[in-house]
Amino acid sequence: MYITYMGNKLNNKKGANMLNISDFNQHDITFEHAVNIMTTYGKNDLLDSMKAFKKKFYENLNNEDFEDGYYIEINAYNTVFEGMSNLLAPKELELDTFIKKLGVA
């Protein structure tokens, strides 16, 4: 799984919650490596680590040097986020289809 095209995805619904990163700092990273980076970020729990890093990212939006110092973690966050979105998206589509068949929506 790669994120080299992520900059173009930030404006659509699927990439809306990914962290913004400049094209210069975007790098290819495997999902497994990204999970390893995120879980060693300070917590052993992946979700807690992602929440903690996202908070740190938004706290440093005005820090011009933050991206250069944390581009690996930003790439890891986005790769994990995208990978998890891919896992959950088919289930959401199935649920939407199911609800439409029931005539609820």
NORQUIDA-V713825 format. One record per pair of residues at least 12 apart in sequence whose ideal C-beta (glycine too) atoms are under 10 Angstrom apart, sorted by the first residue. I is the first residue (numbers start at 1). J is the second residue. D is the distance in Angstrom with one decimal. If there is no record, write none. Layout:
# NORQUIDA-V713825
i:I j:J d:D
i:I j:J d:D
This chain:
# NORQUIDA-V713825
i:1 j:28 d:8.9
i:1 j:29 d:8.1
i:1 j:30 d:6.7
i:1 j:31 d:4.8
i:1 j:32 d:9.4
i:1 j:34 d:8.1
i:1 j:79 d:6.0
i:1 j:80 d:9.4
i:1 j:82 d:6.7
i:1 j:83 d:5.6
i:1 j:86 d:7.9
i:2 j:26 d:9.3
i:2 j:27 d:9.0
i:2 j:28 d:4.6
i:2 j:29 d:7.5
i:2 j:30 d:8.5
i:2 j:31 d:9.8
i:2 j:75 d:9.8
i:2 j:79 d:8.0
i:2 j:82 d:9.4
i:3 j:15 d:9.5
i:3 j:18 d:8.2
i:3 j:21 d:8.4
i:3 j:26 d:6.1
i:3 j:27 d:7.9
i:3 j:28 d:7.3
i:3 j:29 d:7.0
i:3 j:34 d:9.0
i:3 j:74 d:9.6
i:3 j:75 d:6.2
i:3 j:76 d:9.6
i:3 j:77 d:9.9
i:3 j:78 d:5.2
i:3 j:79 d:5.5
i:3 j:81 d:9.5
i:3 j:82 d:6.5
i:3 j:83 d:9.9
i:4 j:23 d:8.7
i:4 j:26 d:5.8
i:4 j:27 d:7.9
i:4 j:28 d:6.1
i:4 j:29 d:9.9
i:4 j:75 d:9.9
i:5 j:23 d:9.8
i:5 j:26 d:8.5
i:6 j:18 d:6.2
i:6 j:19 d:9.2
i:6 j:20 d:9.0
i:6 j:21 d:7.1
i:6 j:23 d:9.1
i:6 j:26 d:6.1
i:6 j:74 d:9.8
i:6 j:75 d:8.6
i:6 j:78 d:5.7
i:6 j:79 d:8.9
i:6 j:81 d:9.8
i:6 j:82 d:7.5
i:7 j:20 d:8.0
i:7 j:21 d:7.3
i:7 j:22 d:7.7
i:7 j:23 d:5.4
i:7 j:26 d:6.7
i:8 j:23 d:9.6
i:9 j:78 d:9.1
i:9 j:82 d:8.2
i:10 j:78 d:9.5
i:14 j:81 d:9.9
i:14 j:82 d:8.0
i:14 j:85 d:6.2
i:14 j:86 d:9.0
i:14 j:89 d:7.5
i:15 j:78 d:8.3
i:15 j:81 d:8.5
i:15 j:82 d:7.4
i:15 j:85 d:8.4
i:16 j:85 d:10.0
i:17 j:54 d:8.6
i:17 j:78 d:9.5
i:17 j:81 d:6.5
i:17 j:82 d:9.9
i:17 j:85 d:8.3
i:18 j:74 d:9.2
i:18 j:77 d:7.7
i:18 j:78 d:4.6
i:18 j:79 d:9.4
i:18 j:81 d:5.4
i:18 j:82 d:6.7
i:18 j:85 d:8.8
i:19 j:53 d:8.4
i:19 j:54 d:6.9
i:19 j:57 d:5.3
i:19 j:58 d:8.7
i:19 j:67 d:9.3
i:19 j:70 d:9.6
i:19 j:73 d:9.1
i:19 j:74 d:5.1
i:19 j:75 d:9.0
i:19 j:76 d:10.0
i:19 j:77 d:5.5
i:19 j:78 d:5.8
i:19 j:81 d:8.0
i:20 j:57 d:8.8
i:20 j:61 d:9.0
i:20 j:67 d:8.7
i:20 j:74 d:8.4
i:20 j:78 d:9.2
i:21 j:57 d:9.7
i:21 j:67 d:6.4
i:21 j:70 d:9.5
i:21 j:71 d:6.5
i:21 j:74 d:4.8
i:21 j:75 d:6.9
i:21 j:77 d:9.3
i:21 j:78 d:7.0
i:22 j:67 d:6.5
i:22 j:68 d:9.2
i:22 j:71 d:8.4
i:22 j:74 d:9.7
i:24 j:67 d:9.1
i:24 j:68 d:9.2
i:24 j:71 d:8.7
i:25 j:67 d:5.8
i:25 j:68 d:7.0
i:25 j:70 d:9.2
i:25 j:71 d:3.8
i:25 j:72 d:8.9
i:25 j:74 d:7.2
i:25 j:75 d:7.5
i:26 j:71 d:8.0
i:26 j:74 d:8.8
i:26 j:75 d:6.6
i:26 j:78 d:8.5
i:27 j:71 d:7.2
i:27 j:72 d:7.6
i:27 j:74 d:9.6
i:27 j:75 d:5.3
i:27 j:76 d:9.8
i:27 j:79 d:9.6
i:28 j:75 d:8.4
i:28 j:79 d:9.0
i:29 j:72 d:8.0
i:29 j:75 d:5.1
i:29 j:76 d:6.2
i:29 j:78 d:8.7
i:29 j:79 d:5.1
i:29 j:80 d:9.5
i:30 j:76 d:10.0
i:30 j:79 d:7.6
i:30 j:83 d:9.6
i:31 j:76 d:9.6
i:31 j:79 d:5.9
i:31 j:80 d:7.0
i:31 j:82 d:8.6
i:31 j:83 d:4.6
i:31 j:84 d:9.2
i:31 j:86 d:9.4
i:32 j:79 d:9.6
i:32 j:83 d:9.6
i:33 j:72 d:9.7
i:33 j:75 d:9.5
i:33 j:76 d:7.3
i:33 j:79 d:8.0
i:33 j:80 d:10.0
i:34 j:46 d:9.9
i:34 j:72 d:9.5
i:34 j:73 d:9.4
i:34 j:75 d:7.2
i:34 j:76 d:4.0
i:34 j:77 d:7.7
i:34 j:78 d:8.1
i:34 j:79 d:3.8
i:34 j:80 d:4.8
i:34 j:81 d:9.1
i:34 j:82 d:9.1
i:34 j:83 d:7.4
i:35 j:49 d:9.3
i:35 j:50 d:9.9
i:35 j:76 d:7.9
i:35 j:79 d:8.5
i:35 j:80 d:5.9
i:35 j:83 d:8.2
i:35 j:84 d:9.8
i:36 j:76 d:8.2
i:37 j:49 d:9.0
i:37 j:53 d:9.5
i:37 j:72 d:6.5
i:37 j:73 d:6.3
i:37 j:75 d:8.4
i:37 j:76 d:3.8
i:37 j:77 d:8.5
i:37 j:79 d:8.8
i:37 j:80 d:8.6
i:38 j:50 d:5.8
i:38 j:52 d:9.4
i:38 j:53 d:6.9
i:38 j:73 d:7.6
i:38 j:76 d:5.3
i:38 j:77 d:6.5
i:38 j:79 d:8.9
i:38 j:80 d:5.5
i:38 j:81 d:9.6
i:39 j:76 d:9.7
i:39 j:80 d:9.4
i:40 j:76 d:9.8
i:41 j:53 d:5.6
i:41 j:56 d:9.0
i:41 j:70 d:9.9
i:41 j:73 d:6.5
i:41 j:76 d:8.2
i:41 j:77 d:8.9
i:42 j:56 d:9.5
i:46 j:80 d:7.1
i:46 j:84 d:8.9
i:47 j:80 d:9.7
i:47 j:84 d:9.3
i:49 j:73 d:9.6
i:49 j:76 d:9.5
i:49 j:77 d:8.9
i:49 j:80 d:9.1
i:50 j:76 d:9.2
i:50 j:77 d:6.1
i:50 j:80 d:6.5
i:50 j:81 d:7.3
i:50 j:84 d:8.9
i:53 j:70 d:8.2
i:53 j:73 d:5.8
i:53 j:74 d:8.2
i:53 j:76 d:8.3
i:53 j:77 d:5.6
i:53 j:80 d:9.9
i:54 j:74 d:10.0
i:54 j:77 d:6.8
i:54 j:81 d:9.1
i:56 j:70 d:7.9
i:56 j:73 d:8.6
i:57 j:70 d:7.5
i:57 j:73 d:8.4
i:57 j:74 d:6.9
i:57 j:77 d:7.5
